[in-house]
Amino acid sequence: MSRPPVARVTAPLGALLLLGACRGELYQSALAAKGPQAERVEGLFWFAFWVSAAVWVLTVGAMLWAAWRARARERRGEVLAQAESERGMTRGVAAGVGVTVVILLAFFFYDLAVGRAYTRRPPGDPVVIELVGHQWWWEAVYADTGVQNRFTTANELHVPVGRPVVLEMSARDVIHSVWVPNLAGKRDLIPGYTTSVWFQADTPGVYRGQCAEFCGQQHAKMGLVVIAEPPARFAQWVAAQRKPAPSPTSLEAARGQKVFLSGSCAVCHRIGGTTAGATNGPDLTHLASRYTIAAATLPNTRGNLGGWIVDPQSVKPGTHMPPNILPPKDLEALLTYLQSLK
Ligand code: CUA
C-alpha cells in the first residue's frame, strides 16, 4: 500500500506538530512509515485524520451558514411558521445522523480490513526472533532450526532490508509492549503466553522502539533499537554474533576477564566461550558491537559503561543491576575487556 501524495507532504509536518518533533538522530515516528505494516497503520491514521478534518470543516460551515441565514431572515422581517421550522430541524438532524452512521461504518470496515491485513502471516521466508521482555530490557534470541546457529543478544535487533521479520514474544515478569513506530504498531508481551507480530523494513536505517505498556519504574527507559541493513551486511552480523566471544589479547583485557568471571558480573550475565553462563541479565558475548547500553538509555562508550557498572541506580533507579564498587585498576581492566567483545 503506497501513501497518497498528500500524506507524503503532510506526514513530516504532522509528525512535527502532533508529536512535538521527537525525531533526533534515530527515526521514531508512526507518521513516517518505512515498511508495509507501518504503512497500513499510517494509512488508517491519515484516513481518520482527513475524514475528521472534513467533518469539522463541514460542521462549522453549516453552523455559520445557519446563523447567517437566520440573521438575513430577521433583517427581512420574515417569520417561519413553527411547523415549517420543525420540519427543517428534523431534516437537518436526520441528515446529520445518517452521515455520522455512514462515516462510523467506513471507519469500522477500514479498521477491520487493516487489522486483517496486519495479522496475516508474512509472505516469504521470515527471520524469526524470540523477543522476551524483562524489567527493563529486551532479550532477543535469533531462532534457527540448528541449535548451534541460535544466538542471543539484547536491546538491539539487526534485520535485513526487504525481508519480513517475525517476533515471537513473551515476558519474564510483567506485561510489556513492543512498539517500533516506523516499522509496526504495538503488540503486548505477556508472561506465560506467546504473542507474535511481524514487520519489514524497506529502507536501511536505525529505528528506535519503546516499551509501550507501563511496566514499572523504568518503563520509560526500556528502549529498543532496530538496525535495518542490506542482506549481505546482516549476514555478516549474524556470522559474527554466532561466534563465541574473542579471547583477551592483552594482559589488561585478561585481567578484566578475571574480574568479570570472579566477581558479581558472572552471577547475572553470560559471555559465550567463557564460564559465565547466567541469564538473569543481558547476554554480553558481543557487547562491544552494540551502539547503546542499558536498553538504549546511553551510548555505548567507555565512560558510560564505567558509570553504569559502578552506579547503575543513578542511571535507572530501581534497575535490577546492583552497584559494583571496584578498585580503579580492576574497573579499567574490566572496561578494556568488555570493550574487546566485538
Ligand atoms: Cu516494559 Cu514498559
Residues whose N, C-alpha, C, O or C-beta is under 5 A from the ligand:
A	BS01	CUA	H134 I175 H176 C211 A212 E213 F214 C215 H219 M222
